[in-house]
Amino acid sequence: MKGTARKIFKAKPVKKFRHSLLSLVLLKLLVVVVVLPRRVSLFLGGLIGVWTSHLAKSYRVRTEKNISGAFPELKPTEIRNLRIKVFKNAGMNLVEFAIFSFRSEKFWRKRVEISGEEILKENAGRKGIIYLTAHTGNWELMGAFLSMAGYSINVVAKEMKNSFQNSLLVGIRDLMGVKTIYRDGRSNTKKMITALKRKEVLGILIDQDTEVGGVFADFFNGPAYTPTACSQFARIKNTLVIPGFIYRKSNLRHEIVIMEPVEGGKDQLAETARYNKIIEGFVREHPADWVWMHRRWKRSPA
């Protein structure tokens, strides 16, 4: 009987209803957080994140499992507290992304700082920049802020199944001057190459197990399937790989950290493993700012 009920709940009409309901909730949330003071909006976003961490059992269990695997030295209470921080940050990230285009440049410059920007300034417009990054901190805010700072930003992303949510997300990015290039399809690959040849910035997040070309490379304490797009595009003439990440310094402040360029090579596995080490190092420094709820190690080498 339980199996039958589950099948009915997952049927296409019900899925469409759930997606429509979620879209309506997101739209109403967007309207609410835009008109509220930022402190209040962030409080609500954080509260929603904490509630989610308690109510969504599968995400809660997966998050704690991933954290304990990466940090075996942590005690159960420390793992639980870190999980709550992760979801709280995720909730606040959603709110900030929604309100970004409704606040002034002066507003954000007081709340986001960049270390290592001279590296980006030195190479922007002179070379195509592969901006190696991950789902750390408010990564959407990072792209928007760099665009606001005058850099030509493109981001490689997956097209969402829910057309309304996808249009909302891409629309907000457009308002912030961030161009979205979908990761699938030969024509989109050409757009990525064109962006690099125009000496623009191409943001690529390689910290998730996705259905794209990749290899198994070590990430924390196990092999993780990792996209090889960065190592492939790094072979394009006059192109540079620059790692950059963001983390939340406090509830109201962020820091973007731009690192020294990474020299390219011919060995995709070695290069991808090196990129993973860079991401891992940053996540170890700021563990509450990464998406531990993701199924990062869902596949294993044959």
N, C-alpha and C positions, 0 to 999 in steps of 0.2 A: 504493500500500500504506500509506504514511504517513497519507494522508487518511482511509483506511478505519479505521485504528487510532485516529485522533483522534476520529472519529465514534462509535466504540464506547466510547471513554473518556468521552465527553460524554453518553452515553445516560442516560436517567432513572434506571434502577436503579443505575448506577455513581455518578451524582451523589448519589443518596440515601445510598449507602454512604460516599462521601467526606464528606458532611455529618455522617453519624452518627459516623464516625471522628473528625472534627474536634471534634464535640461531646463525645465521650468524652475526648479529649486536653484540652480546655478544662476539663472537670469535674475531671479528675485534677490539672491545674495549679492550679486554684482550691484544692483540698484541700491541696496541697503548700505554696503560698505563704502560706496562712492560718496554718499552724503554724510556719513558719520565722520567724526574726528579720527585721525589715524590711530591714536592710542586705543580708542574704543574698538575700531575695526580690527586691529591686531589682537586685542584681547579676545574678541569673538572668534577670530580665526584660530587662535591658539586653543581656545576652549573646544571648538569643533574638532580640532586635531586630537586633543586629549581624549575626548569622548569616543572618537573613532578607534583610537588605540585600545580602548577598553571593550568596545562593542563588537568590533570586527575580529572575531576569533582567529580566522585563518591568517590574517595579516599580523595579528599580535604574535601568534605562535611562530610564524616564519621569521618575523623580525628578530625575536629573541633567539631563535635557532641560529640565524646568520651572525648575530652579534657574538654569541657564545663561541661559535666556530672560529671567528676572527680574533676574538680576545678571550682565550680559554682561562686567563688568569682572573677574569672578573667574577665577582660573587653574584648569586641570583638577584639580590636587591639592586646591585649596581647595573646589571643587565636590564632589569625592569625600569629603573630610573632613566637609563639611556634610551630605552624604547619610547618612553613617554615624551622625552625631549625631542626625539626624531619626529614624532607625529605632531607635536606642538609646533615645531618649526615648519613642517609641511603645511599646516593650516594657516600660519602667518604668511608663508610664501604665496599661497593662493590669493590672499587678500591684497598683498602688495602688488602682485602682478596685475590684478584687476584695477587698482587705482592709479597705476603709474602714469598713464597719459592724462589723468585728471589733476596732476600736481605739476608745479612749475619746475624748470631746470634748477633754479636756485634752491627749491625745496629738497631735491634729491642730492644735490652737491653737498649739502650739509649733512647728509645721512649715509653717503657712500663714498669711500675713499679708495684710491688705487695705489698699490705699491708695485713698482717695476714698470710703470707706464712708459718710461723712457725707452724700454725695449720695443714696445709696440710703435711708439712714435718714430723711432729710428728706421723701422722697416716698412711701416704702412705707406702704401703708394709707390714703394720701390720694388716690392716683391709680393707675390701672392702668399697670403698667410693662412696656413692651416692652424686654426685655433683649437688645439687639443684640450678638451675639457670633459667634464662629467656632471652628473646630477648631484652637485654639491651646493649647499646653501640655496639661495634663490637664483638659480641659473638663468631663468627668464629675465629677471631684473638685471643680471650682469650684461646680457646681450642688449637690452634696452638702454642701459646706462652708457655702454660703449658707443652705441649708435648716437646717443645724445651728445657724446663727447666729440663726435665728428668722424668716426670710423664707419666705413661701408661694411655693414654686417649682414652676412647670410648664415642661416642655420639649417643644418640637415635634420629633418624630422620625419617621423612616421605619420602618415595620414590616418586620423582617427576614424573608426567605423561609424560613430555617430556624427552625421553630417552637420547638425546644428552646433554641437560642441566643437567640432573641427573648425567650422567657419568662425565661431566666437574666438577661439584661440588664435587662429591665423589673422583675424581681423584686429585683435588687440596688438599682435606683433606688428602688423602693418602700420597702425597708429603710432607705434614707437619707432618706426623706421627700420625694423628688422625684417629682412626678406626670408621667406620660408621656401626651402627646396625639399620636396619629398624624396625620400631615400630610394624608392623603388622605381625601376624603369630606366631604359637606356637614355631617353631624352632628358631625364633628370640628372643622370650622370654627366651628360654634356653641359648642363647648366652649372654644375659644380666646377667642372674644368674651366668653363668660360669665366666664372667668378674669379678663379685663381689667376687666369691669364690677364684679367682686367686689374690685377693687383689689389683685389679686395680681400676681406677677411671671411673665411669659411669656417664656421664653428661646427665641430664634429664631436659628439659625445659617444665614447666607446665603452662605457662602463655597464652596459646591459647585454644580456643574451638575447639577440634578435635574429630574425630570419634573413640574414645577409651573409655575404662571404666573410669568413673569419677563420681563426685558428684557436686552439686551446693554449692559453698562456697562464702562467701562475698569477693568482690574485689572492692575496692573503694566504690562507693555508691550503689552497687547492687549485687545480686547473679550472679556468673559466673560459667559456667560449666568447671570444672577443673579435669584433669587427676589424678588418684589416684595411679599411678605407684610408686611414691616415698614412700608413706605410706605402700604400699604392700611390696616393696623390703626391706624396713627398718626392716621388721620382720626376714629377713634372719640372721642367727647367724653370729656374728663377722662383722657386717655391720654398717656403720656410715653415717648419713646425714650431709653434710657440705654445707651450702649455699655459693655461690660465684658469683660475678657479675663483670661487667666491664663498665666503662663510659669514655667518651672522655673529658680529662682535657682541651685540646685546639685542634686546627686543627691538630697538629702534635704529641700530646702526649696522652697516655691512662693510666688509673690506674685500676688494678684488685683488688677487695676487697673481701677477704676471711673472713668469719664470724665464730663464735664459733659453734661447732656441736649442732645439735638439737636432743634432746632426743626423741626416738620413743614412740609410744603408741598403744593401741589396737583399738581406735576409729578412723576409716578412715576419717570421716567428720571433727572431731576436728583437726586431724593432718593436713589434707589438708587445712583447714581454717587457721591454724597457718602458713603453708608455704605461703599461699596467703598474709598474713599480712607482712611476711618478704619481699616478692617481692614488695608489695605495698609501704612499707617504703622506699625501695631503689629507686623506681620509683618517689616517691614524692620528694626525694632529687635531682634526676637527670631526670626531666620530658622530656627533649629534647632527651634523649637516649633510649626511649622506642618506640615500634611500634604501635602508636595510630591509624594507618590506619587499623589495624586488627579488625575483627568483634568479639571482645572479649565477648560481651553480646548479641550475636545473638539468643541464646536460653534462655528461661525462665522456671522456675519450673512449672510443670503442676498444 
